[in-house]
Amino acid sequence: MRLDIITIFPRMFDCVFSESMMRIAREKGLIDLRVHDLRSWTGDKHRKVDDIPYGGGYGMVMKPEPFYKAVLVVGESDNLDDIRSRSRIILFTPRGRVLNQGLVEEFAREDRIIMLCGRYEGIDERVHEHIATDEVSIGDFVLSGGEVPAMVLTEAVIRLIPGVLGGEESLAEESFTEGLLEYPHYTRPAEFVGWRVPDVLLSGHHAEIAKWRRKKRLEATLLKRPDLLEKAKLSNQDKKLLEEIKTGVEKEAGFQDPGKLI
Ligand SMILES: C[S@@+](CC[C@H](N)C(=O)[O-])C[C@H]1O[C@@H](n2cnc3c(N)ncnc32)[C@H](O)[C@@H]1O
């Protein structure tokens, strides 16, 4: 997979991309990750990427020309439609589609991703309309630039590429796969300042451990993110476990009606 990031602050990526999984993925040749300075595609001696907004108002707006030129060079074609048809061109903006694991999985299946990082008041609307194929937000809050969102998306996508993590089976039960949160983890010692690891995990009984973990995934999702359960893939066994969990929780809370929790 090739990933290109277009930014006015390329050095912000140096540290993040030269450590841990990102470094390994690059060294193994599993990804071709390139960061470009948007100012390389300016034509004036001040290398200006922004200008005042039409219609007045405060703040500066990022100009369309440098992004246009950058995408043509990075996309290796003088035909924008051609680049758009074979790449995802992601523009980071608070008004974009909010990133979630489903969208990350979709991006991880692509061969080419180009990311455009905004600054100031944002990017000229024509870049949103005619250059980007996707507008992505990383949450309902405002950052000062698209660089951190580009790091977030890159890290989330890269860890899904086969060979990057090593133990791919760990992905199967991570949070959000199958629409559920993850089960809790414990490590040694079995008891620490009086806090004990659940007995079932020390039992060596694999079927019981698997059942306990599934129940804990369902419980965490029910209690912390009940909205996810509406779309989760649940087996009949899961539904039975959920009923057990609800009854247990309600008993603890003193509720009468077992349908109340979701
Ligand atoms: C200060 S923000 C601009 C905010 C814009 N004026 C608004 O009110 O929506 C500058 C840049 O940061 C990036 N950015 C800020 N918050 C973001 C978010 N939640 N998700 C993705 N990108 C974000 C975008 O690239 C944006 O162009």
The ligand as a MOL file (V3000), in Angstrom:
LIG
                    3D

  0  0  0     0  0            999 V3000
M  V30 BEGIN CTAB
M  V30 COUNTS 27 29 0 0 0
M  V30 BEGIN ATOM
M  V30 1 C -8.6920 24.9990 12.8220 0
M  V30 2 S -9.2080 23.6930 11.7820 0 CHG=1
M  V30 3 C -10.4460 24.4710 10.8150 0
M  V30 4 C -11.7810 24.3670 11.4490 0
M  V30 5 C -12.9010 24.9370 10.5760 0
M  V30 6 N -12.8030 26.3560 10.4890 0
M  V30 7 C -14.2490 24.5280 11.1540 0
M  V30 8 O -14.8270 25.2840 11.9190 0
M  V30 9 O -14.6910 23.4140 10.8290 0 CHG=-1
M  V30 10 C -7.8810 23.5030 10.6740 0
M  V30 11 C -7.7680 22.1230 10.0570 0
M  V30 12 O -7.6260 21.1520 11.0780 0
M  V30 13 C -8.1280 19.9110 10.6170 0
M  V30 14 N -9.0850 19.4220 11.6230 0
M  V30 15 C -9.5150 20.0850 12.7070 0
M  V30 16 N -10.3470 19.3460 13.4390 0
M  V30 17 C -10.4590 18.1610 12.8080 0
M  V30 18 C -11.2030 16.9610 13.0770 0
M  V30 19 N -11.9860 16.8280 14.1310 0
M  V30 20 N -11.0570 15.9340 12.2160 0
M  V30 21 C -10.2670 16.0410 11.1220 0
M  V30 22 N -9.5520 17.1540 10.8180 0
M  V30 23 C -9.6520 18.1960 11.6480 0
M  V30 24 C -8.7500 20.1480 9.2520 0
M  V30 25 O -7.8380 19.7140 8.2520 0
M  V30 26 C -8.9340 21.6510 9.2310 0
M  V30 27 O -8.9040 22.1510 7.9170 0
M  V30 END ATOM
M  V30 BEGIN BOND
M  V30 1 1 1 2
M  V30 2 1 2 3
M  V30 3 1 2 10
M  V30 4 1 3 4
M  V30 5 1 4 5
M  V30 6 1 5 6
M  V30 7 1 5 7
M  V30 8 2 7 8
M  V30 9 1 7 9
M  V30 10 1 10 11
M  V30 11 1 11 12
M  V30 12 1 11 26
M  V30 13 1 12 13
M  V30 14 1 13 14
M  V30 15 1 13 24
M  V30 16 1 14 15
M  V30 17 1 14 23
M  V30 18 2 15 16
M  V30 19 1 16 17
M  V30 20 1 17 18
M  V30 21 2 17 23
M  V30 22 1 18 19
M  V30 23 2 18 20
M  V30 24 1 20 21
M  V30 25 2 21 22
M  V30 26 1 22 23
M  V30 27 1 24 25
M  V30 28 1 24 26
M  V30 29 1 26 27
M  V30 END BOND
M  V30 END CTAB
M  END
